[in-house]
Amino acid sequence: MNQQLSETRVLNRHMMGKLLIVAAVMFCFGYALVPLYKKICEVTGINFLTPIDPDAKKFSENTQVDKSRLITIEFDSNARGPWHFKPVKNSMQVHPGELQTMVYEIANQENRGMEAQAIPSYAPMQAMQYFRKIECFCFKQQALGAHEVRQFPVVFVIDPKLPNDVKTITLSYTFFEVGGQAAGAPTSAIPVPAGG
């Protein structure tokens, strides 16, 4: 009987050791998930805030406008959730190196405040590195009150180094609700009167 009890204790110690190792591995995996999640979001463009281009403003002040070329910029919007989200114009023609502003209108159609963010995408994909944003609502999560309507500017310049074969760039935003803390509206947000 004592030998059986002794064997049970040995098995219990082995099991406890295995469980401690599993718990330690799970803790390490959970700890590593945060940077791993951020990297996956960065690569896939999901739930990732667009980083501010710290050199874009300086670049826009020092670039030469290429008047010999016109690039058509098409603007698109997609909303996930109870939002009314659209650009005020569908397209514009710009000269590379010329500072431009496009305005997007966002309306929260719910009876509650919501926090959201916008994720940009570009077509063709290679145009992303030549689309320099000085100001954009996609740099921060936004908080909109119940039935609040705002207009947000996107201030940008197209780098004159854009390859000559690119004649059209499509900038598309997907706007969706997120949890957590959201930044208040930037000071450049343009309030829109209700019903406007």
N, C-alpha and C positions, 0 to 999 in steps of 0.2 A: 504494500500500500504506500509506504514511504517513497519507494522508487518511482511509483506512478505519479505521486505528488511532485517529486523532484523533476521528473520529465515534463510535467505540465508547466512548472515554473520556468524551466529552460525554454520551452516553446513560447510561453507568454513573454519572456524577455526578448526572444528573437522577434516575435510579432510586434512588441512595443518598439524595438529598434527600427524595424521596417516602417512602421507607422510614423515614427519621428522623421525618418529620411524622406518619406512621401510628403509629410507636412512641410519640411524645409524646402523641398523642391517646388512645391506648390506656392509657397511664400515667395521664393525667388522668381518664379514664373510670373506671379502677379505683379511683383515689383518691376520686372522687365517689360510688362505689357504697356506701360505708359509711354516710354520712348518708342517702343515698337509700333504702337497705335499711331503716334504722331508721324512716324516715318511712312507708314502705310497710307495715312491720310494725305501726306505731302505728295507721295508718288501718284496716288489715284486721283487727287484733287477733291476728295470727299471730306466734308466737315473741316476744311482747312482754310483759315483766313489768309487772304492774299497778302503777302508781305509788302510793306511800303518800300518803294524804290527810293532810297535816300538821295540818289544822284539825279533823279528825273527832273526836279525843278531847275537845278543848275544846268542840266543838259538842255532843257527847253529855252533857257536864256542865252545859251551860247551856240545854238545850232543855226545853220543857214537853211533858209527855206528854198526847197527845190521847186521853182515855179514851172519847170518843164514837165512835171509829172502830176497827175491827179490819181488819187487812190479813192475808191469807193469803200466807205465803211458802212456796213449793214449792222443794224442793232436788233437784237432779239431778246425776248424775255420768256421765262418759264417760272411759274409759281407752283410750289408744292404746299397746299393748304389754302386757307381762306384769305387769300390776298388778291388784290387787284394790282398788277405789276406790269408796267409797260414803259417803253421809251416814248418821249414826246414826238420823236421823228423816227421813221424806219431806216433812214439812211442819210448820209451826207458825203460830199466829195471834199477831200482835203489834199493839200500839198504836203509832201513829207517835210518835216521840220517846222510846220505851222502849228501853233498852240490852238487847240479846239476844246469846246465844251459841249457835252451832250447831257441832257437831263432825263432821269428816270422818275416816274411817278409810282409811289407805293401807297396803297390804301389797305388798312387792316379792316376787314369786314366782320370781325367778331365783336361781341359785347364785352370783351375782356382785353387787357393789354397783352401783347405778345412780344417775344424776342425772336429775332430772325437774323439770318446772314445770307449774303449773296456770294455765289461761287462763279467766277468767270470762266468761259472757255472760248477758244479762238479757232477759226478756220480760215486759211490753212493753219495747222498747228505751229508751223515754223514762224508764223507772224507774231507769236506771243512775245518773243524776245525783242521785237521792233516796236511793240505797242507800249509806250512809256507813259504810265499814269502818274500824274502829279497829285491828283485828289480823286478819291473813289469811296463810295459807301461800302465797298467790299473789303476795305481795310479793317473794319470793325463790325462786331455784331451790333444790330440796331434794335432799339426798343420803341414800339409804337403803341400808343394807348388805344382804347376801344374806339373803333370807327375813325381813327386818326388817319389823315392823308398828308403826305409830304412829298416834296420833290427833292431829289438828290442829284447834284452834278457829278459828272465824270469828266475831269480835266485831263487831257492827254495830248501827246505829240507822237507822230509816227517818225521813227528814226529814218533819216534819208538813206541809210545803208540797207534798207529793205530791198531784197532782190527785185530786179526790174520785171521779172515775169509775174510778180504778185500785183495784180490790178485791183483785187477786191479782198477785203478782210471782213469777216463776220465776228462781231463781239456778242456773245450770248451769255446772259446771266440766268442762273437758277436761284430762286429766292425761296427759303424754307424756314420754318419755325425751328428754334433750337431751345434747349433748356439752359439753365445757368445764368450767370450775370451777363448782361448786355450793356454795351456802352450807350450813353444817351446820344441823341442825334448830334452830328457834328454842327459846329456853329454855322457852317455854310448851307445847312439844310434849309430849304425854302418852304415855310409853312403854307399850306393851301387851305383857304377857307372851306368850311363844310359846304358840300353841294357844288364845289368849284371844280 
